[in-house]
Amino acid sequence: MCRLTAFAFTGLIVCPIAGHAAILSPEEASSPITESATVCGLVASAAYAALAPGAPTFLNLGRAYPDQVFTAVVLGSDRAKFGTPEISMREKEVCVTGKIFLFQGNPGMMLRDRKQIEQR
């Protein structure tokens, strides 16, 4: 069942994807196969939208925006836990762990805790 979340301010709907825990590449995560997983890949682009509602930081794995394969999102309310991930994680291999949801038609993951992201 889809639900409105912190992304509601941009008209986005988050739909959890059912399944089991797995370790996936950004391309493998593009199929709706799992609810909780670890996705590992290159942060091809990253941006902090400080003036947008919720002040999100976007970490795009696999390919750079606007052709990203997978997006990990840190909301401004959690940003202090991560420092400046748009700088420190850009062009780094990372693994993110959490629930996969659809974000603008692409799979994504909300990062709420620093333990959810690990640089490889």
N, C-alpha and C positions, 0 to 999 in steps of 0.2 A: 504494500500500500504506500502510495506517495504521500509526502507531507511537506508543508511549508516549513522552512528553517530560517536560519540567519540570512540565507540567500533570498528570502522573500522580497527584500527591498529592491532587488533587481529583476523581480518577476520570474525567478528560477524556482523550479520544483525539484526537490531531492527525492529520488526513488532508490531506496536500498535494494541491493541485488542479492538474492538469496543464494546460499551455498555453504561452503566450508572453507576453513583456513587453508591457504596455499602460498607459495612463493612464486611470483609472476614477474615477467618483464612488462614494460608499459604496453607493448603490443598485445600480449596475452591478456592483460587486464581489460582490454577494450571489448572483450566479450562478456556478456552478463552471466558470469559463472560463480561468483562468490560474494559473500557478505563481508567477511573479515579475511584479510590477506596481507601479505607483505609484497610490495611492488618495488623492484630494484631497477634503477636505470640512471642515465645521465640527465642532470638538470640542464636542458638545452636552452631555456630562457627562464627569467624570473623577474617579477615586478611587484612593487609595493604601491598599491593604489590608495595612498594616504588620504586623499580627498573624497574617495568614494564612500558611500554608507557602509559602515562596518570596517573600514580601512583594511581590506584584505591584502594579503601577500600571496601571490600565485607562483608556484614552482611547477614549471611545465616539463614533464619527463618525456623522453623519446625524441620529440621534435619541438622546435621553437614555436611560440605563438605567432600566427593564428592557426598553425597546423599541428598543434600539440596532440599527443597521443593520450596523455594522462596528466591530470592537474592535481597537485596537493595544495590545499588552501589553509592559510593561517589567518584567522580573524584578528583584527586590531586588539580586541580584548585579551587575546592570548599572546600577542606579539612579544611582550617582555620576556616570556619564557624561552624565546627562540633567538633573541638578538636581532640581527639583520640578515635573515636567511636569503633574501634576494641578492645579497653580496657574498656571504660566506658559503652558500651552497651552489651558486651559479657555476656551471661547467664542472661540477663534481659528480661522482657516482654516489648515489644515495639509495637507501632502502627506507620506505615508509610503511608503517603498519597501522591498520585500522579498517573501518567499514568502507567499502566501495559504494559510491552512489553515482547517479547520472548528473552531470553538470554541463549545461548547454549542449546536450546530446553526446557528450564524451564522459568516460569514466573519470572519477575524481575521488579525493579523500580529504576529509577535514582533519587537520592536525591540531589537537587541543593541548598536548603534553609533549615536552621535549623528548621524552622516551620513545615517541612514535617515529622519530627520524634518526637515522644513523648514516654517517658518511663512511663509505667503503674505501 
